[in-house]
Amino acid sequence: MPVINSIAAMQPEMQDWRRWLHRNPELQFDLPKTSGFVARKLREFGVDEIHEGIATSGIVAIIEGRGDGPTIGLRADMDALPIPEATGAEHASETPGKMHACGHDGHTTMLLGAAKYLAETRNFSGRVALIFQPAEESGGGGEVMVQEGVLDRFGIGQVFGIHNAPGRPEGEFFVNPGPLLASVDEFNFTIRGLGGHAALPHETRDPVVAALGLGHALQTVVSRNHRATDDLVLSITQIHAGSANNVVPAEALLSGTVRTFDDAVRDMAERRIRAIGDGIAATYDVEVELHYDRGYPPTINDPDRAGFAADVARDVVGDGKVDPDVMREMGAEDFAYMLQARPGAYLFLGAGEGAGLHHPEYDFNDRIAPIGASFFARLVETAQPVG
């Protein structure tokens, strides 16, 4: 069963929606234009309920099917990134310093396309809840929506989402029956010593030397503290210190990220990072302050729902264009919070060649929007058939 004809026929309309969203990017929870646009379209489509202002700017829309049944949730993220756009496209961002560099404009468009089709046909039982979420890039809008009781309030029993994947074959789906994306934590060290003249280092307590020692020691968390077969990434991404070549500064800053799929490994990494910071303080006679922030948990698919989603994807694009056991990746995604609360699955949809995610030259491939919308629609019709 290929891409739904009526959704394929929507492609020009969906492209217009997507490009309007692309020209009007907004960040985190502050999405008045975006959420207003989504709500207007949903009203045009004739959905049964529109609930606005969830997690500040999120929306949940309900479409009633034919007859009693459960409620299935479909989620799309809406926020953009604080990146100046460099695509040169006619539909480029009209807001300096902000752009849709991750394709959330496309994700929103795919869910809107599915919403229009489902509201017109209603060839399913029970209900579908369309979840338009703010603040995926930062702020954890998915967690906020869960905390505000969205899944309970609307009786959502299972939940699904899609992310576009540049560099993977256009129109192909990728999923796995377990951990798909990693957790993401951040560490920020402030090292305070005693500054002074660079010609008299013995009169200082040099935070730069301590930062260098700290950076080297942190690498042992991966190389010496965890089992080699467990996935763990620790990356130091920032070091800041000093302002002149002849001055030993009084302070240095060192920051980075930790990513894994296993809570025990996550706990170990945090414990060792704290211990290493304490050791550096004693070794170099400096003060070491650590702010360790636990971010998004790992995105873990329910095996049964992932298998079901792969079957639906095969119906839409064909058996040879679905990888049901793709290798997991170290990126992170706050859809993880919804998957902690309900069984479901998260899939990648190949976008073809082009700039990667979070790149200033990235642009969503409009050709894949009808494919994603068809997947969402078939998912509902297959999970909750009439009769």
C-alpha positions as CSV (number, residue, x, y, z in Angstrom):
1,M,0.0,0.0,0.0
2,P,2.0,3.1,-1.2
3,V,1.9,6.7,-0.2
4,I,-1.8,7.7,0.1
5,N,-2.9,9.4,-3.1
6,S,-4.9,12.1,-1.5
7,I,-1.9,13.0,0.7
8,A,0.5,12.9,-2.3
9,A,-1.9,15.4,-4.0
10,M,-1.4,17.7,-1.0
11,Q,2.3,18.0,-1.6
12,P,2.2,21.6,-3.1
13,E,0.0,22.7,-0.2
14,M,2.2,21.0,2.4
15,Q,5.2,22.6,0.8
16,D,3.6,26.0,1.3
17,W,2.9,25.3,4.9
18,R,6.4,24.1,5.5
19,R,8.0,27.1,3.9
20,W,5.8,29.5,5.8
21,L,7.0,27.8,9.0
22,H,10.6,28.0,7.7
23,R,10.4,31.7,7.1
24,N,9.0,32.3,10.7
25,P,11.2,30.3,13.1
26,E,10.7,30.6,16.8
27,L,12.7,29.2,19.8
28,Q,11.9,27.0,22.8
29,F,8.5,27.7,24.4
30,D,8.0,31.1,22.7
31,L,6.1,30.0,19.6
32,P,3.2,32.3,19.1
33,K,3.4,32.5,15.3
34,T,4.0,28.8,14.9
35,S,1.4,27.5,17.3
36,G,-1.1,30.1,15.9
37,F,-0.5,28.8,12.4
38,V,-0.9,25.2,13.5
39,A,-4.2,26.0,15.3
40,R,-5.6,27.8,12.3
41,K,-4.9,24.9,10.0
42,L,-6.4,22.4,12.4
43,R,-9.6,24.5,12.6
44,E,-9.7,24.5,8.8
45,F,-9.4,20.8,8.7
46,G,-12.3,20.3,11.1
47,V,-10.7,18.4,13.9
48,D,-12.9,17.8,16.9
49,E,-11.0,19.4,19.7
50,I,-8.0,21.8,19.9
51,H,-6.3,22.3,23.2
52,E,-3.8,25.2,23.2
53,G,-1.4,26.6,25.7
54,I,0.0,23.3,26.9
55,A,3.6,23.7,28.0
56,T,3.1,27.4,27.2
57,S,2.7,27.0,23.4
58,G,2.0,23.3,22.7
59,I,-1.2,22.0,21.2
60,V,-3.1,18.8,21.4
61,A,-5.8,18.2,18.8
62,I,-8.3,15.3,18.9
63,I,-9.9,13.6,15.9
64,E,-12.7,11.2,16.7
65,G,-12.8,8.0,14.7
66,R,-15.8,5.7,13.9
67,G,-16.8,3.8,17.1
68,D,-15.2,3.2,20.4
69,G,-11.6,2.4,20.8
70,P,-8.3,3.6,22.3
71,T,-6.4,6.8,21.7
72,I,-3.1,6.8,19.8
73,G,-0.7,9.8,20.0
74,L,1.3,11.2,17.2
75,R,3.9,13.9,18.0
76,A,5.7,16.6,16.1
77,D,8.2,19.2,17.4
78,M,7.8,22.8,16.4
79,D,10.8,24.9,17.6
80,A,13.8,26.2,15.7
81,L,17.4,26.8,16.5
82,P,19.4,30.0,17.3
83,I,21.5,29.7,14.1
84,P,21.9,32.3,11.3
85,E,20.6,30.7,8.1
86,A,23.0,30.4,5.1
87,T,20.8,28.5,2.6
88,G,20.1,31.4,0.3
89,A,16.6,29.9,-0.3
90,E,13.7,32.0,-1.3
91,H,11.9,30.8,1.8
92,A,14.8,31.5,4.1
93,S,14.3,32.6,7.6
94,E,13.0,36.2,8.0
95,T,14.2,36.4,11.6
96,P,17.9,37.1,11.9
97,G,19.8,34.6,14.0
98,K,17.1,31.9,14.0
99,M,16.3,29.1,11.6
100,H,14.7,25.7,11.2
101,A,18.0,23.8,11.0
102,C,16.7,20.5,12.3
103,G,13.5,20.1,10.2
104,H,10.9,20.7,12.9
105,D,9.1,22.7,10.3
106,G,8.9,19.6,8.2
107,H,7.9,17.4,11.1
108,T,5.0,19.8,11.9
109,T,4.0,19.8,8.3
110,M,3.9,16.0,8.1
111,L,1.6,15.8,11.2
112,L,-0.6,18.6,9.7
113,G,-0.9,16.6,6.5
114,A,-1.9,13.5,8.4
115,A,-4.4,15.6,10.4
116,K,-6.1,16.9,7.3
117,Y,-6.4,13.3,5.8
118,L,-7.6,11.7,9.1
119,A,-10.2,14.5,9.7
120,E,-11.6,14.0,6.2
121,T,-11.6,10.2,6.1
122,R,-12.0,9.0,9.8
123,N,-11.3,5.5,8.7
124,F,-10.3,4.4,12.2
125,S,-11.9,3.6,15.6
126,G,-11.2,5.4,18.8
127,R,-9.4,8.7,18.7
128,V,-6.1,10.1,17.5
129,A,-4.3,12.8,19.6
130,L,-2.1,15.1,17.5
131,I,0.7,16.4,19.8
132,F,2.4,19.6,18.6
133,Q,5.3,20.1,21.0
134,P,7.5,23.1,21.8
135,A,11.1,23.2,23.1
136,E,12.6,20.0,21.8
137,E,16.0,21.6,21.1
138,S,16.4,22.9,24.6
139,G,14.0,23.2,27.5
140,G,12.6,19.7,27.4
141,G,9.1,20.5,26.1
142,G,8.3,16.8,25.9
143,E,9.0,16.4,29.6
144,V,6.9,19.5,30.4
145,M,3.9,18.1,28.4
146,V,4.2,14.8,30.2
147,Q,4.4,16.6,33.6
148,E,1.3,18.6,32.7
149,G,-0.6,15.3,32.2
150,V,-1.1,15.3,28.5
151,L,-0.9,11.5,28.2
152,D,-3.3,10.9,31.1
153,R,-5.6,13.8,30.3
154,F,-6.3,12.6,26.8
155,G,-6.1,8.8,27.5
156,I,-3.2,8.3,25.1
157,G,-2.2,4.6,25.2
158,Q,0.7,4.6,22.8
159,V,2.7,7.3,21.1
160,F,4.8,7.7,17.9
161,G,7.1,10.2,16.3
162,I,9.4,10.7,13.2
163,H,12.6,12.6,12.6
164,N,14.0,13.4,9.2
165,A,17.5,12.1,8.5
166,P,19.7,13.9,6.0
167,G,22.4,11.7,4.4
168,R,20.2,8.6,4.5
169,P,18.3,7.5,1.3
170,E,15.3,9.6,0.6
171,G,12.0,8.1,1.6
172,E,13.5,5.1,3.6
173,F,12.6,4.4,7.2
174,F,14.9,3.4,10.0
175,V,14.0,2.1,13.4
176,N,15.1,-0.4,16.0
177,P,13.4,-2.4,18.8
178,G,15.2,-0.8,21.8
179,P,17.6,2.1,22.5
180,L,17.7,4.4,19.5
181,L,19.2,7.7,20.9
182,A,21.4,8.4,23.9
183,S,20.9,10.3,27.1
184,V,22.6,13.7,27.2
185,D,24.2,15.3,30.3
186,E,26.4,18.4,30.6
187,F,29.2,19.2,33.0
188,N,30.6,22.7,33.6
189,F,33.7,23.1,35.8
190,T,34.9,26.4,37.2
191,I,38.5,26.2,38.5
192,R,39.6,29.0,40.8
193,G,43.2,29.5,41.7
194,L,45.4,32.5,42.3
195,G,46.5,34.6,39.4
196,G,49.7,36.6,38.9
197,H,52.6,37.4,36.7
198,A,53.5,34.6,34.2
199,A,57.2,35.2,35.1
200,L,56.5,34.2,38.7
201,P,54.3,31.1,38.5
202,H,55.5,29.9,41.9
203,E,53.5,32.7,43.4
204,T,50.3,31.6,41.7
205,R,48.0,28.6,41.9
206,D,47.5,28.1,38.2
207,P,44.0,27.1,37.1
208,V,45.1,26.6,33.5
209,V,47.5,23.8,34.5
210,A,44.7,22.3,36.6
211,A,42.3,22.5,33.7
212,L,44.7,20.7,31.5
213,G,45.1,18.0,34.1
214,L,41.4,17.8,34.5
215,G,40.8,17.4,30.8
216,H,43.3,14.5,30.5
217,A,41.9,12.8,33.7
218,L,38.3,13.0,32.4
219,Q,39.3,10.9,29.4
220,T,39.9,7.9,31.7
221,V,36.2,7.7,32.5
222,V,35.7,6.2,29.0
223,S,39.1,4.5,28.6
224,R,39.5,3.0,32.1
225,N,36.2,3.1,34.1
226,H,33.6,1.4,31.9
227,R,33.2,-1.8,30.0
228,A,34.4,-1.5,26.5
229,T,31.2,-3.0,25.1
230,D,29.0,-0.4,26.7
231,D,28.4,2.8,24.7
232,L,29.7,5.9,26.3
233,V,30.9,9.3,24.9
234,L,32.5,12.0,27.0
235,S,33.5,15.0,25.0
236,I,35.2,18.2,26.3
237,T,33.8,21.0,24.2
238,Q,34.9,24.2,25.9
239,I,37.9,25.5,27.7
240,H,38.2,29.2,28.5
241,A,40.9,31.0,30.5
242,G,43.1,34.0,30.4
243,S,43.3,37.2,28.5
244,A,47.1,37.9,28.1
245,N,50.2,35.9,27.4
246,N,52.1,37.3,30.4
247,V,49.3,36.8,33.0
248,V,48.4,33.7,34.9
249,P,44.6,34.0,35.2
250,A,42.7,33.4,38.4
251,E,40.0,31.2,36.8
252,A,39.5,28.7,34.1
253,L,36.3,27.1,32.7
254,L,36.0,23.6,31.3
255,S,32.7,22.1,29.9
256,G,31.5,19.1,28.0
257,T,28.9,16.4,27.5
258,V,28.3,12.8,28.5
259,R,26.1,10.4,26.4
260,T,25.1,6.8,27.0
261,F,22.1,4.5,26.8
262,D,22.3,2.8,30.2
263,D,21.4,4.4,33.5
264,A,24.1,2.5,35.4
265,V,26.7,3.8,33.0
266,R,25.3,7.2,33.3
267,D,25.5,7.1,37.1
268,M,29.1,5.8,37.0
269,A,30.1,8.6,34.7
270,E,28.7,11.3,36.9
271,R,30.2,9.7,40.0
272,R,33.7,9.5,38.4
273,I,33.5,13.1,37.0
274,R,32.7,14.4,40.4
275,A,35.5,12.4,42.0
276,I,38.1,13.5,39.4
277,G,37.1,17.1,40.0
278,D,37.7,16.7,43.8
279,G,41.1,15.0,43.1
280,I,42.2,17.8,40.8
281,A,41.3,20.4,43.5
282,A,43.6,18.6,45.9
283,T,46.4,17.9,43.4
284,Y,46.7,21.4,42.1
285,D,45.7,23.3,45.2
286,V,42.8,25.0,43.5
287,E,39.1,25.3,44.1
288,V,37.0,23.2,41.7
289,E,33.2,23.8,41.3
290,L,31.1,21.4,39.2
291,H,27.7,22.0,37.8
292,Y,26.4,18.7,36.5
293,D,23.1,18.8,34.6
294,R,21.2,15.6,33.7
295,G,19.5,16.2,30.4
296,Y,17.3,14.1,28.2
297,P,17.1,10.3,29.0
298,P,17.8,7.7,26.3
299,T,15.2,7.3,23.7
300,I,14.1,3.7,24.0
301,N,11.6,2.2,21.6
302,D,9.1,-0.5,22.8
303,P,10.0,-3.6,20.8
304,D,6.5,-4.5,19.8
305,R,5.6,-1.0,18.8
306,A,8.8,-0.6,16.9
307,G,8.1,-3.8,15.0
308,F,4.6,-2.7,14.3
309,A,5.8,0.7,13.0
310,A,8.3,-1.0,10.7
311,D,5.4,-3.1,9.3
312,V,3.4,0.1,8.6
313,A,6.4,1.8,7.0
314,R,6.8,-1.2,4.7
315,D,3.1,-0.8,3.6
316,V,3.9,2.8,2.7
317,V,7.4,2.6,1.1
318,G,8.0,-1.0,0.4
319,D,9.8,-3.8,2.2
320,G,13.2,-3.0,0.8
321,K,13.1,0.6,2.1
322,V,12.7,-0.1,5.8
323,D,15.6,-1.0,8.2
324,P,14.0,-2.4,11.3
325,D,17.2,-2.8,13.3
326,V,19.2,0.3,12.6
327,M,22.3,1.1,14.7
328,R,21.6,3.3,17.6
329,E,23.1,6.8,17.7
330,M,24.6,9.1,20.3
331,G,22.3,12.1,19.6
332,A,19.4,12.8,22.0
333,E,15.7,13.6,21.7
334,D,13.2,14.7,24.3
335,F,10.5,12.3,22.8
336,A,12.3,10.0,25.3
337,Y,10.1,11.4,28.1
338,M,7.0,10.3,26.3
339,L,8.4,6.9,25.6
340,Q,9.2,6.6,29.3
341,A,5.5,7.2,30.1
342,R,3.9,5.2,27.3
343,P,4.9,2.4,24.9
344,G,5.7,3.6,21.4
345,A,8.4,4.1,18.8
346,Y,10.5,6.8,17.2
347,L,11.6,6.5,13.6
348,F,14.0,8.2,11.2
349,L,12.8,9.1,7.7
350,G,15.7,9.4,5.2
351,A,15.9,12.9,3.6
352,G,18.5,12.2,0.9
353,E,21.7,14.2,0.3
354,G,22.2,17.7,1.7
355,A,23.5,19.6,4.7
356,G,23.3,17.9,8.0
357,L,21.1,18.7,11.0
358,H,22.0,21.9,12.9
359,H,24.0,23.2,9.9
360,P,23.3,26.8,8.6
361,E,22.8,25.4,5.1
362,Y,20.3,22.7,6.1
363,D,16.8,22.7,4.6
364,F,14.1,20.1,5.0
365,N,13.4,18.0,1.9
366,D,9.7,18.8,1.0
367,R,9.5,15.6,-1.1
368,I,9.4,13.4,2.0
369,A,6.6,15.2,3.8
370,P,3.8,13.2,2.1
371,I,5.7,10.0,3.0
372,G,5.8,10.9,6.7
373,A,2.2,12.1,6.6
374,S,1.1,8.8,5.0
375,F,3.0,6.8,7.6
376,F,1.2,8.6,10.4
377,A,-2.2,8.1,8.8
378,R,-1.6,4.4,8.0
379,L,-0.3,3.9,11.5
380,V,-3.6,5.1,13.0
381,E,-5.8,3.2,10.5
382,T,-3.8,-0.1,11.1
383,A,-3.5,0.2,14.9
384,Q,-7.2,1.1,15.3
385,P,-9.2,-0.4,12.4
386,V,-12.9,0.3,12.1
387,G,-15.0,-2.6,13.3
